[in-house]
């Protein structure tokens, strides 16, 4: 399985994959270009080795393996066991009711606002207020990104819950979510082809390539690999990237894909 943050585990294999197009002579030129940013190294790779050739080689490499994706949330012990048994199910507004009632029920004004919960669920669900989230499961490519950068999922749970809680009780509702459950990181072993497809929820892989853009996931691997050629101590974990994978109804995350459910300490998230 390919874990993006752990380049020491996949660098050799990726180099072998690209060697027909980016042999040692080209890698030496990338190093000599002294790139300032990861995209600079990628652009030099594209220019010297051929953009479409290295993209196609990287696609084949990822498709032949599995990619580690991460999902973060605040969970109760029962919810952890449900995920182990059933996988990560696509979000529905009604399925969030129990958690919101549990988390917000201790607020002194809960009896006053509880009657508005159904409307808030509808508005943020089918009404798509603050974004479309129903019938989706979200993973991300970088563990370090999820834990250290955009860790509000781990500190307060589902982004859907956050919007509903704030609409009902403002910042006090948001704070109550942070007291409900414990932070868990779900490790998911995603087949490479499924990972690539999920990383392109709006434009297809081929459309993205034709727009002269580096495809999601593929671009991240090409950028970090080529930048590390010029900077051998570089670690992709330091980027804390946000590269998402969106699985919709009918293509959810089954239990057999889950390799670990890791508890994270709240103290680590507040550092």
N, C-alpha and C positions, 0 to 999 in steps of 0.2 A: 504494500500500500504506500502511496506517495503522500507524505506529509510536507506541505509547502514550507513550513517554518524550518524543517530539519534538512537543509540542503546537503549536509554531509552524507545523508542516506540516499539521495537521488542524483547527485551531481555527476557521478561517474557514468551511470546509466544514460543520463540525458546527453552527456558529451559523446558517448558512443552513438547515440541516435542521430546527432547532428554532424558527426565527424565527416560524412561524405560531402557535406556542403560547407562546413566550417572546420576544416582541418587545422592542424597546428599553425600553419602559416597565417591563416586568417585570424586565429585566436591571438597570435602575437600582434597583429595589427590592431585588434580591438584593445589589447592591453596598452599599446603605444599611444592610442588616441586619448588616453587619460580622461575618460568620461566623468563629468561632474554629477550627472544624474543617471538613474537607472535607464530612463528612456533614451538618453544619449547613447549608451552602450548598445541598446536594442537597435537603434537606427543605424549605427555603424555595422552591426551584424546584418541587418537587412540589405544594406548597400553592398556589402562585400560578398555575402553568401546567397543573396536572392530572397526577397521577402516571402514570396509564396512557397518557395521550396522549404524554407526552415519552418514556416507555419504548418505546412502539411506534415512535415516530419514530426513536429511536436504534437500535432493532433493524433497521429498514429501512435506515438509513444504513450500519451495519456489514455487513449482508447483501449490500449492493450493491457492496462492496469486498473487499479482502483485509486480514488482520490479520497483523502481524509477531509470530511466536512465537519463543522462544529455548530452546535445549537445550544444557546444558553437561555436559562429561565430560572425562576424561583419555583420550587416544587415541594410538595409534601411527600412523606414516605409512600403514601398510596399512589400519588401521581408518578413517582419514580417507577414503581412496580408496574403501573399501567403502560408506561413507555417501554419497559423491558418486554412486556408481553405483546403489545399491539403496535409498537413503533410510534413514530411521530405522526399524529393525525392532522389533516388540514384543519385550520382554525374555522370555527363557526361562532357567530356572535352568541348564540344561545348557550353554547358549551362553556362560555366564560362567566356565565351568571353565578355559578356556585362559588368560584374563586372571588369574584367581586363582592358578593354578599358576605363571604367569610372575612375578607380583608377589611372591608369598609364598615362592617356591622357594629364595630365598637365606637364609631364616631358619634358624639352627642347629638348631631343633627341627622343621623341616619334615618330615623323614623320619618323625618320630613322629606327627605330626598329619595327614599326607597321607591316611591311610586313613579319616579322619573327614570328608573333603571331600564325599564322595557323600551322606552323611547330612545334612551342613549344607546342601547344595544342596536336598535334598528338604524339609528343615524350613523353609527360608526361601522356597522356591518354592511347591510345591503345599500344603505345611503352613502357609503364610502366617504364619510366626513373624515378628513385628515388622512386620506389615502385608502387604497384598495388592499385589504388584508384577508378577507374571507376566502376560504377554500384554498389556502396556501400554507406551505411549510417552508421556512427559511433556514438555510445553512450558510456558513461563511467559510472561507478557505484558510484563514489564519487564526490559530488559537490565540496567539499573542494580541492580535487585533481585537478579538472578542473580549479577552480578559483585561487588557490594559488600556484600550482606546475607547471603543464604543460598548462599554460594559453595562449600560443601563438595563439591558435585558437580564443581567445577572443580579443587579442591585434592586430592580423593581419588577421584573417579570415581563410578560408579554407587552409589546408596544400598544396593542389594542387595549389591554387593560389600563395602561397608563393614560391613554386619551379619554377613555370612559370615566375613570376615577377623577381626573382633573375636571372634566365637564360637570361632574356632580358635586365635587367637594373642593375643587381647586388644589392648591399645593398640599393641603392637609390630606386629601385623598391620595395624592401621589406618595406622600410620606408613609401612609398606612400600608401601601403595597410593599414597601421595603421592609416591613415587619412580618410579612406573611410568607411562610415557606423558607427554604434555604436555597442558596445558589448552587445550581448544578450545570455542568458542561457535558453535553451528550456528544460522544465521538461516533461518527458515522462513516462507514466504509462504502463509498459510493462508486459504482461501476463507472469507469472513465467516460464512456459515451453519455451516460445519464448525467454526469457532472457537467459536461460541456453543454448539453442541451438545456439544463436547468440554469446555467449561467447566461443564457441568451433568451430571457423571457419575452422580449419585445421584438427584437430583430433576430432572424436566424443566423446561424454561424456563417453561412455563405453570404448573406446580406452584409454582415459586419465586415467580412474580408473584402467584399467588393466596394465598400465605402472607404477603403484604404485605412481601416482601423485594425489594431491588433485585437483578436478575439479575447473575450474574458477567459480567465484561467490560463489559456495558452500564452497570452501576452505577459502575464505575471511571471510565469516560469522563464520565458525568453529574456525578460528584462533582468531578473535577478541572476540568472546564469551568466549572461554576458557581462553584467556589471562586476560580478565576482571574478571574472577573468582578469580584470584590471585592478581589482581590490580583493586579494585573496582572503583577507580577514572579514570581509563583509558577510553579514548574516541576514537573510530575508526576514527573519523574525523581527528585526529592528524596525522594519517599515510599518508593522502593525496595520497591514492593509485591510480594507473592507471590500472583499470580492465575494459577492453573494451568489447563492444558488436558490432558485425558487421552484418548488415542487407544487404543482396544482393538483386538485382532485383528480384521482385516477392515476396519479404518478407520485403518491406520497412516499414516506420513508418507512419501509417495513422493519419489523423488529429484528429480522436476521441481518440487516445492515448495521445494526448498532453494536459496537465493539466495547464500549465502556460508558458508564455514567459516573462522572467524576465530581465529587463535591468540592466546591471552592470556598475558602473562608471569607466571610464578610470583611475581615481585617485586611486581607490581601487586596480586596477591591477598593478599599478606601485609602490605600497608600498613595 
